[in-house]
Amino acid sequence: MRAVTISDGQLVVTERTDPRPSAGEVLVRVRAAGLNGADLHQLRGRYPAPAGVPADIPGLELAGEVVERGPAAHRFAVGDAVMGILGGGGQAELAVAHERVLMTVPPLLSWAEAGGTAEVFTTAHDALFTQAGLVAGERLLVHGAAGGVGTAAVQIARAAGARVTATVRNPRLRDQVQALGAEVVAPEGFDEHGPFDVVLELVGAPNLAQDLEAIDLNGRIVVIGIGAGATTEINLARLLNKRGRLMASTLRSRPLEQKALTARAVERSVLPALASGQVTVPVAETFDLAQAPAAYERFAAGGKLGKIVLTTD
């Protein structure tokens, strides 16, 4: 099979041995695989793959068809269209995934859309509802809302009855994010638009001091992105005064049981909205697997709405 590999800090598309599914796993013929910030960090040597997954093949999400079932794998049949999250290895023509983290592809989604769904919607849903406990009527602030997780968060929060404000740095993208259901503001002075019950921090440490000013009493800040920096100084007295909570979360390193629970939550709460068209998967651009270096350059350049997706067709 062809696979995107990382060698000495460079991306190379090369031939690799076809993987085989173990107990509870299925082999998926990958049709599309989304790019995520973690892939870029792995390329730069900042985010090594966890044990048990290919160390040099990036890719945290995929969509494709089941072509083989391992022992005791019964949830899907050969030929089923599936999508899901991985610890790595998704950016290849074939990949193995445990059946418990996979979901059925809703019929309205193209392969490119399905390939860019699992990681961002699972991340957004887990952060907003499982971690922060967002409920209908609350006010949510989403930082960096033009990216994959941001566009997912805006839509599922609105669908759940929250009032959403979003920061978007690129003026050309603000109307498009607003069309997804958010009041869009510039990043500068965002705290003046509060108070917010929940802040979804996708940018990183530079926002944190203002996030503390922006939350209401009993407000919650969830950090799931640190692209702009991981270190800052904050005034904990402000957190105390507001009886606030500061939390952070990742998906990649979680054990299988926890990942399976996130998949079931997305199946219940998000897939019906995707199936009906209430929620969409914005895809900024697609690249063939052989164009992986160009796809990574496009991802790193920013200024996009939604996902960059690799396809194998």
VOROMI-81358 format. One record per residue (C-alpha): residue number from 0; x, y, z. Coordinates in steps of 0.02 Angstrom, whole numbers, plus 50000, padded with zeros to 5 digits. Layout:
<rs>
+------+-------+-------+-------+
| resi |     u |     v |     w |
+------+-------+-------+-------+
|  NUM |     X |     Y |     Z |
...
+------+-------+-------+-------+
</rs>
This chain:
<rs>
+------+-------+-------+-------+
| resi |     u |     v |     w |
+------+-------+-------+-------+
|    0 | 50000 | 50000 | 50000 |
|    1 | 50048 | 50183 | 49981 |
|    2 | 50069 | 50279 | 50143 |
|    3 | 50120 | 50452 | 50199 |
|    4 | 50274 | 50429 | 50307 |
|    5 | 50381 | 50546 | 50411 |
|    6 | 50568 | 50524 | 50384 |
|    7 | 50696 | 50644 | 50460 |
|    8 | 50564 | 50778 | 50478 |
|    9 | 50506 | 50763 | 50297 |
|   10 | 50350 | 50689 | 50219 |
|   11 | 50375 | 50548 | 50095 |
|   12 | 50239 | 50446 | 50008 |
|   13 | 50306 | 50270 | 49994 |
|   14 | 50257 | 50087 | 49983 |
|   15 | 50229 | 49997 | 50147 |
|   16 | 50173 | 49822 | 50194 |
|   17 | 49985 | 49803 | 50206 |
|   18 | 49928 | 49799 | 50389 |
|   19 | 49824 | 49656 | 50456 |
|   20 | 49684 | 49671 | 50585 |
|   21 | 49703 | 49595 | 50757 |
|   22 | 49565 | 49542 | 50877 |
|   23 | 49421 | 49666 | 50875 |
|   24 | 49495 | 49765 | 50731 |
|   25 | 49447 | 49789 | 50549 |
|   26 | 49551 | 49831 | 50397 |
|   27 | 49486 | 49986 | 50309 |
|   28 | 49520 | 50036 | 50130 |
|   29 | 49545 | 50221 | 50161 |
|   30 | 49451 | 50338 | 50045 |
|   31 | 49489 | 50499 | 50139 |
|   32 | 49590 | 50555 | 50290 |
|   33 | 49582 | 50727 | 50367 |
|   34 | 49733 | 50829 | 50423 |
|   35 | 49738 | 50893 | 50601 |
|   36 | 49852 | 51000 | 50706 |
|   37 | 49922 | 50844 | 50790 |
|   38 | 49987 | 50783 | 50621 |
|   39 | 50085 | 50944 | 50598 |
|   40 | 50155 | 50932 | 50774 |
|   41 | 50207 | 50751 | 50740 |
|   42 | 50295 | 50803 | 50579 |
|   43 | 50391 | 50934 | 50678 |
|   44 | 50442 | 50806 | 50809 |
|   45 | 50332 | 50877 | 50948 |
|   46 | 50198 | 50743 | 50962 |
|   47 | 50259 | 50563 | 50944 |
|   48 | 50134 | 50426 | 50906 |
|   49 | 50073 | 50323 | 51054 |
|   50 | 50125 | 50142 | 51075 |
|   51 | 50036 | 50016 | 50966 |
|   52 | 50012 | 50123 | 50810 |
|   53 | 50130 | 50155 | 50663 |
|   54 | 50263 | 50273 | 50728 |
|   55 | 50297 | 50357 | 50561 |
|   56 | 50127 | 50358 | 50473 |
|   57 | 50022 | 50506 | 50531 |
|   58 | 49833 | 50519 | 50522 |
|   59 | 49710 | 50526 | 50667 |
|   60 | 49549 | 50502 | 50568 |
|   61 | 49489 | 50409 | 50416 |
|   62 | 49339 | 50360 | 50313 |
|   63 | 49328 | 50209 | 50200 |
|   64 | 49261 | 50034 | 50173 |
|   65 | 49287 | 49881 | 50281 |
|   66 | 49384 | 49753 | 50178 |
|   67 | 49430 | 49626 | 50313 |
|   68 | 49378 | 49584 | 50490 |
|   69 | 49496 | 49523 | 50624 |
|   70 | 49452 | 49389 | 50752 |
|   71 | 49298 | 49432 | 50857 |
|   72 | 49259 | 49586 | 50752 |
|   73 | 49072 | 49579 | 50716 |
|   74 | 49006 | 49757 | 50724 |
|   75 | 49030 | 49794 | 50538 |
|   76 | 49019 | 49689 | 50382 |
|   77 | 49142 | 49688 | 50238 |
|   78 | 49092 | 49830 | 50122 |
|   79 | 49020 | 49943 | 50258 |
|   80 | 49064 | 50127 | 50246 |
|   81 | 49144 | 50182 | 50411 |
|   82 | 49235 | 50329 | 50487 |
|   83 | 49326 | 50351 | 50651 |
|   84 | 49474 | 50411 | 50751 |
|   85 | 49644 | 50327 | 50763 |
|   86 | 49803 | 50343 | 50864 |
|   87 | 49893 | 50359 | 50698 |
|   88 | 49915 | 50274 | 50530 |
|   89 | 49762 | 50345 | 50442 |
|   90 | 49853 | 50430 | 50299 |
|   91 | 49876 | 50275 | 50194 |
|   92 | 49779 | 50168 | 50072 |
|   93 | 49744 | 50040 | 50208 |
|   94 | 49731 | 50059 | 50396 |
|   95 | 49673 | 49954 | 50543 |
|   96 | 49554 | 50021 | 50673 |
|   97 | 49464 | 49945 | 50820 |
|   98 | 49282 | 49921 | 50775 |
|   99 | 49226 | 50007 | 50936 |
|  100 | 49295 | 50176 | 50883 |
|  101 | 49216 | 50170 | 50711 |
|  102 | 49048 | 50241 | 50657 |
|  103 | 48938 | 50219 | 50505 |
|  104 | 48957 | 50356 | 50374 |
|  105 | 48794 | 50454 | 50358 |
|  106 | 48726 | 50442 | 50180 |
|  107 | 48732 | 50630 | 50146 |
|  108 | 48921 | 50640 | 50172 |
|  109 | 49048 | 50627 | 50031 |
|  110 | 49207 | 50530 | 50062 |
|  111 | 49303 | 50693 | 50086 |
|  112 | 49176 | 50756 | 50213 |
|  113 | 49173 | 50589 | 50305 |
|  114 | 49364 | 50586 | 50310 |
|  115 | 49363 | 50754 | 50396 |
|  116 | 49225 | 50716 | 50521 |
|  117 | 49279 | 50600 | 50661 |
|  118 | 49423 | 50691 | 50743 |
|  119 | 49349 | 50865 | 50745 |
|  120 | 49171 | 50822 | 50792 |
|  121 | 49227 | 50699 | 50926 |
|  122 | 49350 | 50826 | 50997 |
|  123 | 49220 | 50966 | 50996 |
|  124 | 49079 | 50861 | 51069 |
|  125 | 49188 | 50787 | 51206 |
|  126 | 49259 | 50957 | 51256 |
|  127 | 49094 | 51051 | 51254 |
|  128 | 48973 | 50926 | 51327 |
|  129 | 49072 | 50791 | 51420 |
|  130 | 49208 | 50903 | 51491 |
|  131 | 49126 | 51075 | 51506 |
|  132 | 48945 | 51021 | 51527 |
|  133 | 48874 | 51149 | 51405 |
|  134 | 48684 | 51157 | 51411 |
|  135 | 48548 | 51245 | 51311 |
|  136 | 48536 | 51431 | 51343 |
|  137 | 48717 | 51452 | 51396 |
|  138 | 48839 | 51567 | 51308 |
|  139 | 48989 | 51489 | 51222 |
|  140 | 49145 | 51573 | 51153 |
|  141 | 49243 | 51476 | 51022 |
|  142 | 49418 | 51538 | 50982 |
|  143 | 49491 | 51502 | 50811 |
|  144 | 49320 | 51454 | 50746 |
|  145 | 49363 | 51442 | 50560 |
|  146 | 49461 | 51279 | 50579 |
|  147 | 49395 | 51103 | 50582 |
|  148 | 49360 | 51089 | 50768 |
|  149 | 49297 | 51268 | 50773 |
|  150 | 49168 | 51245 | 50635 |
|  151 | 49112 | 51083 | 50716 |
|  152 | 49096 | 51164 | 50888 |
|  153 | 48995 | 51311 | 50825 |
|  154 | 48870 | 51199 | 50739 |
|  155 | 48841 | 51068 | 50873 |
|  156 | 48830 | 51200 | 51008 |
|  157 | 48697 | 51294 | 50911 |
|  158 | 48604 | 51132 | 50876 |
|  159 | 48602 | 51101 | 51065 |
|  160 | 48526 | 51272 | 51100 |
|  161 | 48680 | 51368 | 51156 |
|  162 | 48715 | 51548 | 51104 |
|  163 | 48882 | 51551 | 51013 |
|  164 | 49010 | 51688 | 50990 |
|  165 | 49164 | 51650 | 50885 |
|  166 | 49331 | 51735 | 50857 |
|  167 | 49399 | 51728 | 50680 |
|  168 | 49561 | 51816 | 50635 |
|  169 | 49540 | 51814 | 50446 |
|  170 | 49408 | 51944 | 50396 |
|  171 | 49371 | 51849 | 50235 |
|  172 | 49306 | 51700 | 50333 |
|  173 | 49196 | 51788 | 50460 |
|  174 | 49037 | 51788 | 50356 |
|  175 | 49056 | 51602 | 50324 |
|  176 | 49075 | 51562 | 50508 |
|  177 | 48928 | 51674 | 50547 |
|  178 | 48825 | 51573 | 50423 |
|  179 | 48860 | 51419 | 50530 |
|  180 | 48768 | 51500 | 50676 |
|  181 | 48889 | 51609 | 50773 |
|  182 | 48905 | 51792 | 50813 |
|  183 | 49080 | 51824 | 50744 |
|  184 | 49202 | 51948 | 50822 |
|  185 | 49384 | 51993 | 50796 |
|  186 | 49507 | 51911 | 50918 |
|  187 | 49559 | 52079 | 50988 |
|  188 | 49452 | 52130 | 51136 |
|  189 | 49347 | 51973 | 51134 |
|  190 | 49321 | 51982 | 51323 |
|  191 | 49213 | 52136 | 51298 |
|  192 | 49080 | 52027 | 51216 |
|  193 | 49056 | 51917 | 51370 |
|  194 | 49020 | 51855 | 51496 |
|  195 | 49025 | 51675 | 51434 |
|  196 | 48979 | 51515 | 51523 |
|  197 | 49103 | 51412 | 51423 |
|  198 | 49259 | 51459 | 51324 |
|  199 | 49329 | 51333 | 51200 |
|  200 | 49513 | 51379 | 51183 |
|  201 | 49583 | 51321 | 51016 |
|  202 | 49720 | 51452 | 50999 |
|  203 | 49823 | 51430 | 51156 |
|  204 | 49909 | 51515 | 51300 |
|  205 | 49906 | 51696 | 51238 |
|  206 | 49716 | 51701 | 51259 |
|  207 | 49708 | 51629 | 51434 |
|  208 | 49718 | 51788 | 51538 |
|  209 | 49577 | 51867 | 51436 |
|  210 | 49479 | 51704 | 51444 |
|  211 | 49478 | 51722 | 51633 |
|  212 | 49408 | 51897 | 51616 |
|  213 | 49278 | 51840 | 51489 |
|  214 | 49197 | 51698 | 51589 |
|  215 | 49045 | 51723 | 51698 |
|  216 | 49026 | 51657 | 51875 |
|  217 | 49048 | 51468 | 51872 |
|  218 | 49121 | 51483 | 51697 |
|  219 | 49224 | 51346 | 51618 |
|  220 | 49375 | 51358 | 51504 |
|  221 | 49424 | 51205 | 51402 |
|  222 | 49595 | 51209 | 51317 |
|  223 | 49610 | 51091 | 51169 |
|  224 | 49731 | 51189 | 51058 |
|  225 | 49900 | 51268 | 51090 |
|  226 | 49957 | 51316 | 50915 |
|  227 | 49994 | 51495 | 50970 |
|  228 | 50090 | 51441 | 51124 |
|  229 | 50082 | 51329 | 51277 |
|  230 | 50154 | 51439 | 51415 |
|  231 | 50084 | 51594 | 51497 |
|  232 | 50056 | 51678 | 51666 |
|  233 | 49881 | 51695 | 51735 |
|  234 | 49803 | 51772 | 51890 |
|  235 | 49727 | 51627 | 51987 |
|  236 | 49636 | 51752 | 52097 |
|  237 | 49521 | 51789 | 51950 |
|  238 | 49483 | 51604 | 51934 |
|  239 | 49445 | 51596 | 52120 |
|  240 | 49335 | 51750 | 52117 |
|  241 | 49231 | 51681 | 51975 |
|  242 | 49223 | 51506 | 52046 |
|  243 | 49285 | 51455 | 51876 |
|  244 | 49358 | 51295 | 51808 |
|  245 | 49507 | 51277 | 51693 |
|  246 | 49525 | 51110 | 51607 |
|  247 | 49613 | 51033 | 51457 |
|  248 | 49589 | 50879 | 51352 |
|  249 | 49662 | 50771 | 51213 |
|  250 | 49595 | 50615 | 51128 |
|  251 | 49746 | 50529 | 51053 |
|  252 | 49821 | 50453 | 51209 |
|  253 | 49659 | 50393 | 51289 |
|  254 | 49630 | 50207 | 51314 |
|  255 | 49514 | 50113 | 51197 |
|  256 | 49368 | 50111 | 51319 |
|  257 | 49365 | 50300 | 51333 |
|  258 | 49382 | 50324 | 51145 |
|  259 | 49238 | 50203 | 51118 |
|  260 | 49129 | 50305 | 51237 |
|  261 | 49165 | 50464 | 51138 |
|  262 | 49115 | 50375 | 50977 |
|  263 | 48950 | 50318 | 51052 |
|  264 | 48915 | 50496 | 51111 |
|  265 | 48945 | 50564 | 50936 |
|  266 | 48833 | 50429 | 50862 |
|  267 | 48691 | 50481 | 50977 |
|  268 | 48710 | 50670 | 50968 |
|  269 | 48799 | 50717 | 50807 |
|  270 | 48766 | 50585 | 50672 |
|  271 | 48578 | 50621 | 50665 |
|  272 | 48617 | 50805 | 50634 |
|  273 | 48742 | 50759 | 50498 |
|  274 | 48619 | 50638 | 50420 |
|  275 | 48483 | 50772 | 50412 |
|  276 | 48598 | 50909 | 50347 |
|  277 | 48572 | 51016 | 50502 |
|  278 | 48760 | 51005 | 50532 |
|  279 | 48887 | 51004 | 50390 |
|  280 | 49072 | 50966 | 50369 |
|  281 | 49158 | 51114 | 50283 |
|  282 | 49302 | 51052 | 50175 |
|  283 | 49423 | 51189 | 50123 |
|  284 | 49523 | 51084 | 50000 |
|  285 | 49564 | 50905 | 49954 |
|  286 | 49730 | 50832 | 49897 |
|  287 | 49776 | 50662 | 49828 |
|  288 | 49880 | 50555 | 49945 |
|  289 | 50031 | 50582 | 49831 |
|  290 | 50015 | 50770 | 49863 |
|  291 | 50032 | 50753 | 50052 |
|  292 | 50177 | 50878 | 50066 |
|  293 | 50072 | 51011 | 49977 |
|  294 | 49923 | 50970 | 50088 |
|  295 | 50027 | 50996 | 50245 |
|  296 | 50093 | 51161 | 50177 |
|  297 | 49915 | 51218 | 50144 |
|  298 | 49862 | 51167 | 50319 |
|  299 | 50008 | 51259 | 50399 |
|  300 | 49972 | 51416 | 50299 |
|  301 | 49803 | 51440 | 50385 |
|  302 | 49671 | 51558 | 50318 |
|  303 | 49550 | 51417 | 50278 |
|  304 | 49373 | 51370 | 50325 |
|  305 | 49356 | 51191 | 50384 |
|  306 | 49460 | 51040 | 50340 |
|  307 | 49606 | 50993 | 50228 |
|  308 | 49578 | 50813 | 50174 |
|  309 | 49687 | 50683 | 50086 |
|  310 | 49598 | 50565 | 49966 |
|  311 | 49656 | 50401 | 49890 |
|  312 | 49548 | 50399 | 49733 |
+------+-------+-------+-------+
</rs>
